[in-house]
Amino acid sequence: MDTGSYKKPLTSKIKIMLKAFKHHEELSAFFLTLLIIFTTQFCIGAIKFVGDANAYWYYSSFILDLDFPKTMRGYFYPLVLATPRFIANSWPSSGYIGFYVVQALLFSYIFSTLLPYVFTRLIGGKLSVSRRILPPLLVAIFFPGLMAYPLSDLPALCMIVASLYLALRASKQKNLASSFLFLFLAGITAYGAYNIRTIYLFPLLILIPIIPALLLKKNSHIEKLLLTASFIAGATFASLPQIIINFKHLNSPSPLVITDHKNTSLYANQLKWGVTIQRYETGYNSETGGIYPIYYIDPLGERLFENANLGEGVITVPKILTAIVNHPLSFLRIYTKHFINGMDVRDPDPYTSTSSKDRNFRSFTSLSVSVLGAFFLVLVVARSETGRNPWPQILSKVTWLVLLLLPVLAITPGAIETRFFLPFHLIGYCAISYGFSKNLKNKFSAKEALLAIVIYLTLVLSFYNSARESVQHPNSAIKKEYFE
């Protein structure tokens, strides 16, 4: 029996399918990412939201009634949750399905389309279906809880990615009116990122000078001014509900998200907490459904806290800065530990039910990927797309990287939760996925490759030992002055 006649049509069909798959690259990546996120949500299987997740879900019900409780900081993420909350209220038996579907659709579109576009245009790299789905796959592996719960970390990062995408699209428009519209929307989404997580105030402010300086180089001075004004107008428009909220509760028409903690700046308090607390987790009791804090105290930080009298009087940012100036090497050690703990993704769930010190394999794996991502990031940034002077191009890439990493750099001195380092991890995942090249081995000599491997292994092992040491002594109760 001749089997060749069967094999040829089958082979040709596979080739046709692969061509169609590649032709519809973005669509294919979207559906594959959607499958990854749905699978992740199913594996987490949240029965009831707790902690911050429950708070956001709770506030979304007030948005539907145009009511803003005094305890609600920003309005933007509860507004995003309003649609799935409406579905849950209208059909109670549906549970969180509406939330899962809406969040999965939004994340899938941003991961498969917007993020690859932004990274490859601003930093560099190549795209394919497999390259597009690797970053969300790694997020699903190491941060599955952020895909399954209504937490602010991933939505805020997605909003800033959307803002950069819109700004890039604006720079490519031949019609000035279209550029105005895209930048107006970019302003809305940039403010949305800040409103969801206030640490994104830094990227929002930095975007104002960066847009005309790097994206609108070919436009005239008057066009740069007007287009930048359109971005600011978008941010101002998005801030109007926040102004109403602040005026109602605080009698202040401020567009900012007021985050004062006991009449003290929240950021100042975070800096204070970060002196003694090198790592923070939220524990979850599966039997009672309750949550509780888990602190990992730094002995060096405790001594500095006492020596600098940080527990006395009102804490301020200048007071913390003075302590840093007086003890630079000690604070350098403390903040280095913070950064390593941010890279160490020990628990897949933000509400942990297993002791972190028992998750050493996951810790080693996450650190290996994080350091590899940093290596690839250096390669992608250093890679020049032209034969001309590469330094202007490298400087531009570094500027965009700093903007994306500002939330991580700003929060590093505070009490670290691993999810705060999501931008760093995601950028590393993108660098690995979009920056990998088959010709990579041809660009380095054997000595250079060996040196890189030695440095890589040294960093991974040293970071792993530091992280393992940090989680050996968890505490559920600490001195009041450390965290009040």
Residue pairs with C-beta under 8 A, 6 or more apart in sequence:
21 28
21 129
22 28
22 128
22 129
25 127
25 128
25 129
25 132
26 112
26 113
26 132
28 129
29 112
29 113
29 116
29 129
29 132
29 133
30 108
30 109
30 112
30 113
31 108
32 112
32 129
32 133
33 107
33 108
33 111
33 112
33 132
33 133
33 136
34 104
34 105
34 108
36 133
36 136
36 137
36 140
37 103
37 104
37 107
37 108
37 136
37 140
37 147
38 100
38 104
39 140
40 140
40 144
40 147
40 148
41 100
41 104
41 147
41 148
43 144
44 144
44 145
44 147
44 148
44 149
44 349
46 53
46 96
46 148
46 149
48 54
48 289
49 57
49 96
49 149
49 150
50 284
50 289
50 290
50 291
50 351
51 282
51 291
51 350
51 351
52 151
52 152
53 149
53 150
53 151
53 350
53 351
56 77
56 78
56 81
56 150
56 151
56 152
57 81
57 85
57 99
57 150
59 69
59 72
59 78
59 81
60 78
60 79
60 81
60 82
60 84
60 85
60 150
61 85
61 89
62 68
62 69
62 72
62 78
63 75
63 78
63 79
63 81
63 82
63 85
64 82
64 85
64 86
64 89
68 75
68 244
68 245
68 248
68 249
70 249
72 78
72 245
73 198
73 257
73 258
73 259
74 195
74 196
74 198
74 242
74 257
75 195
75 241
75 242
75 245
76 159
76 191
76 192
76 195
76 196
76 238
77 150
77 152
77 155
77 156
77 195
77 196
79 241
80 106
80 155
81 99
81 150
83 98
83 102
84 96
84 98
84 99
84 100
84 101
84 102
84 103
85 98
85 99
86 98
87 94
87 97
87 98
87 99
88 94
88 95
88 96
88 98
88 99
91 98
99 150
100 148
103 147
103 150
104 147
106 158
107 136
107 147
107 154
107 158
108 136
110 158
110 161
110 162
111 132
111 133
111 135
111 136
111 139
112 132
112 133
112 136
114 158
114 161
114 162
114 165
115 135
115 161
115 426
115 430
116 127
116 131
116 132
116 430
116 434
117 165
117 168
118 161
118 164
118 165
118 168
119 125
119 427
119 430
119 434
120 126
120 127
120 434
121 168
122 164
122 168
122 396
122 397
122 400
123 377
123 380
123 381
123 397
123 400
123 401
123 430
123 431
123 434
124 380
124 381
124 383
124 385
124 397
124 434
124 435
125 131
125 380
125 430
125 431
125 433
125 434
125 435
126 434
126 437
127 434
131 433
131 434
131 436
132 433
134 429
134 432
134 433
135 426
135 429
135 430
135 433
138 369
138 425
138 429
139 146
139 147
139 154
139 422
139 425
139 426
139 429
140 147
141 348
142 345
142 348
142 366
142 369
142 425
143 154
143 345
143 348
143 419
143 422
143 425
144 348
144 349
145 151
145 348
145 349
145 350
145 351
145 419
146 153
146 154
146 350
146 419
146 422
147 154
149 350
151 350
151 419
152 196
152 197
153 197
153 419
153 420
153 422
154 422
155 196
156 193
156 194
156 196
156 197
156 200
156 407
157 193
157 422
157 423
157 426
159 189
159 190
159 192
159 193
159 196
159 200
160 189
160 190
160 193
160 200
160 203
160 404
162 189
163 186
163 187
163 189
163 190
163 192
163 193
163 207
164 186
164 400
166 182
166 183
166 185
166 186
166 189
167 182
167 183
167 186
167 207
167 211
167 215
167 231
168 215
169 182
170 178
170 179
170 180
170 181
170 182
170 183
170 186
170 215
170 227
171 179
171 215
171 216
173 179
173 182
176 223
179 227
179 230
180 226
180 227
180 230
183 211
183 227
183 228
183 230
183 231
183 234
184 230
184 231
184 233
184 234
184 237
185 234
186 207
186 211
186 231
186 234
187 230
187 231
187 232
187 233
187 234
187 235
187 236
187 237
187 238
188 234
188 235
188 237
188 238
190 200
190 203
190 204
190 207
190 231
190 234
190 235
191 204
191 234
191 235
191 238
191 239
192 238
193 200
193 203
193 204
194 200
194 201
194 203
194 204
194 257
195 238
195 239
195 242
195 257
197 407
198 257
198 259
198 266
199 407
199 410
199 411
200 407
201 256
202 406
202 407
202 410
203 403
203 404
203 406
203 407
204 235
206 402
206 403
206 406
207 231
207 403
208 228
208 231
208 232
210 399
210 400
210 403
211 227
211 228
211 231
212 219
212 224
212 225
212 227
212 228
214 396
214 399
214 400
216 223
216 224
216 227
216 228
219 227
236 255
239 255
240 255
242 254
242 255
242 256
242 257
243 253
243 254
243 255
246 252
246 253
246 254
246 255
246 256
246 258
247 253
250 258
252 258
259 265
259 266
259 267
260 266
261 269
262 484
263 314
264 314
264 315
264 316
265 316
265 317
267 317
267 414
268 315
268 316
268 317
268 319
268 320
269 315
270 411
270 413
270 414
270 415
271 315
271 317
271 320
271 413
271 414
272 310
272 315
272 320
273 280
273 414
273 415
273 482
273 483
274 301
274 334
274 335
274 338
274 413
274 414
274 415
274 416
275 298
275 301
275 304
275 305
275 308
275 310
275 320
275 323
275 334
276 297
276 298
276 301
276 302
276 305
276 478
276 479
276 482
277 295
277 296
277 297
277 298
277 301
277 415
277 416
277 478
277 482
277 483
278 296
278 297
278 298
278 301
278 334
278 337
278 338
278 341
278 415
278 416
278 470
279 295
279 296
279 338
279 341
279 415
279 416
279 417
279 470
279 471
280 293
280 294
280 295
280 296
280 415
280 416
280 417
281 293
281 294
281 296
281 347
281 352
281 356
281 417
281 474
282 291
282 292
282 293
282 294
282 350
282 351
282 352
282 417
283 291
283 292
283 293
283 294
283 351
283 352
283 353
283 476
284 290
284 291
284 349
284 351
284 352
284 353
285 291
285 292
285 353
286 353
291 351
292 476
293 476
294 352
294 356
294 474
294 475
294 476
295 474
295 475
295 476
295 478
295 482
295 483
296 341
296 470
296 471
296 473
296 474
296 475
297 473
297 475
297 478
297 482
298 334
298 337
300 330
300 333
300 334
301 334
304 310
304 323
304 327
304 330
304 331
304 334
305 311
305 481
305 482
307 327
308 322
308 323
308 326
308 327
310 319
310 320
310 323
311 481
311 482
313 319
320 413
323 331
324 331
335 412
335 413
337 466
337 470
338 412
338 413
338 414
338 416
339 412
340 463
340 466
340 467
340 470
341 416
341 418
341 467
341 470
342 408
342 412
342 416
342 418
342 420
342 421
342 424
343 366
343 367
343 370
343 371
343 421
343 424
343 425
343 463
343 467
344 363
344 366
344 367
344 418
344 463
344 464
344 467
344 470
345 362
345 363
345 366
345 370
345 418
345 425
346 356
346 359
346 362
346 363
346 366
346 418
346 467
346 471
347 354
347 356
347 359
347 362
347 418
348 362
350 417
350 419
355 474
356 471
356 474
357 468
357 471
357 472
357 474
360 464
360 468
363 464
363 467
363 468
364 460
364 464
367 460
367 463
367 464
367 467
368 460
369 428
369 429
369 432
370 424
370 425
370 428
371 456
371 459
371 460
371 463
372 428
372 432
372 456
373 425
373 427
373 428
373 429
373 431
373 432
374 428
374 431
375 452
375 456
376 428
376 431
376 432
376 435
376 436
377 401
377 427
377 428
377 431
377 435
379 431
379 435
379 440
380 397
380 431
380 434
380 435
381 394
381 397
381 398
381 401
382 390
382 394
383 435
384 390
384 393
384 394
385 393
386 393
401 427
402 409
404 423
404 427
405 423
405 424
405 427
407 420
407 423
408 420
408 421
408 423
408 424
411 420
414 420
415 483
441 449
444 452
